[in-house]
Amino acid sequence: MARRPEKRFALVKGSLAVRPVYVHKEERILGLVFCTLVALLLFALLELLLRRAGLPFSGQQFFAACASLSLVILQLRDGSYLRQITGLPPPLAALLQAQPAPEG
């Protein structure tokens, strides 16, 4: 099944929860178009990663599932940090458990 660009542009034309942006200078218009295309590319890559991980989520469903996430960061007296994610749905928790922890 071939992917068509129109599928992604339908996402942009849909009901996005962002404020309208009005630009008048050509370089700002080009910048806005570039940022939109980069966002669409990242969204498509997210959906590809979700499919490869075997998760039955679309990109929009993934963002909705992540809406309740919270990250708690505690700095301990010895200067180390404790990070804890809360509000994680079980399928996403399983996905994160399978990934290596980031360094730092």
C-alpha positions as CSV (number, residue, x, y, z in Angstrom):
1,M,0.0,0.0,0.0
2,A,1.6,3.3,-1.1
3,R,1.5,6.2,1.3
4,R,0.3,9.5,-0.2
5,P,1.2,12.9,1.1
6,E,-2.5,13.9,1.1
7,K,-3.0,11.6,4.0
8,R,-0.7,13.6,6.2
9,F,-2.0,17.0,5.0
10,A,-5.5,15.8,6.0
11,L,-4.1,15.7,9.6
12,V,-2.9,19.3,9.3
13,K,-6.2,20.4,7.8
14,G,-8.1,18.7,10.6
15,S,-9.0,20.1,14.0
16,L,-5.6,20.7,15.6
17,A,-5.5,22.1,19.1
18,V,-3.2,25.0,18.2
19,R,-3.7,28.7,17.7
20,P,-3.9,30.1,14.2
21,V,-0.6,31.6,13.0
22,Y,-0.7,34.5,10.6
23,V,2.5,35.5,8.8
24,H,3.0,38.0,6.0
25,K,6.6,38.0,5.1
26,E,7.7,35.4,2.6
27,E,10.6,34.1,4.7
28,R,8.2,33.6,7.7
29,I,5.7,31.8,5.4
30,L,8.5,29.5,4.2
31,G,9.6,28.9,7.8
32,L,6.1,28.0,8.9
33,V,5.7,25.6,5.9
34,F,9.1,24.0,6.8
35,C,8.2,23.6,10.5
36,T,4.8,22.0,9.5
37,L,6.5,19.6,7.1
38,V,9.1,18.6,9.8
39,A,6.2,18.0,12.2
40,L,4.4,15.8,9.7
41,L,7.6,13.9,9.1
42,L,8.1,13.3,12.9
43,F,4.5,12.3,13.2
44,A,4.9,9.7,10.4
45,L,8.1,8.4,12.0
46,L,6.2,8.0,15.4
47,E,3.5,6.0,13.7
48,L,6.2,3.8,12.0
49,L,7.8,3.1,15.4
50,L,4.5,2.3,16.9
51,R,3.8,-0.2,14.1
52,R,7.2,-1.8,14.5
53,A,6.7,-2.1,18.2
54,G,3.5,-3.9,17.6
55,L,1.3,-1.4,19.4
56,P,-2.2,-0.9,18.0
57,F,-2.1,2.9,18.2
58,S,-2.3,5.6,15.6
59,G,-0.2,8.8,16.3
60,Q,-3.3,10.6,17.6
61,Q,-4.2,7.7,19.8
62,F,-0.7,7.6,21.2
63,F,-0.7,11.3,22.1
64,A,-4.2,10.9,23.7
65,A,-2.8,8.0,25.8
66,C,0.2,10.1,26.8
67,A,-1.9,13.1,27.9
68,S,-2.1,11.9,31.5
69,L,1.6,11.3,31.9
70,S,3.6,13.1,34.6
71,L,7.3,13.1,35.3
72,V,8.5,13.5,38.8
73,I,12.1,14.4,39.3
74,L,13.6,14.4,42.8
75,Q,17.1,15.7,43.5
76,L,18.6,13.8,46.4
77,R,21.1,15.3,48.9
78,D,24.1,13.4,47.2
79,G,23.3,15.3,43.9
80,S,21.8,12.3,42.2
81,Y,18.3,12.4,40.6
82,L,15.4,10.0,40.9
83,R,13.0,10.1,37.9
84,Q,9.5,8.5,38.0
85,I,6.8,8.5,35.3
86,T,3.2,8.3,36.6
87,G,-0.1,7.8,34.8
88,L,1.4,5.4,32.2
89,P,-1.1,3.1,30.5
90,P,-0.1,-0.6,30.6
91,P,0.8,-1.0,26.9
92,L,3.1,2.0,27.0
93,A,4.7,0.9,30.3
94,A,5.5,-2.4,28.6
95,L,7.1,-0.5,25.7
96,L,9.2,1.6,27.9
97,Q,10.3,-1.4,30.0
98,A,11.6,-3.0,26.8
99,Q,13.7,0.1,25.9
100,P,17.2,0.7,27.4
101,A,17.3,3.6,29.9
102,P,18.9,6.8,28.7
103,E,22.3,7.8,30.1
104,G,22.6,11.0,32.1
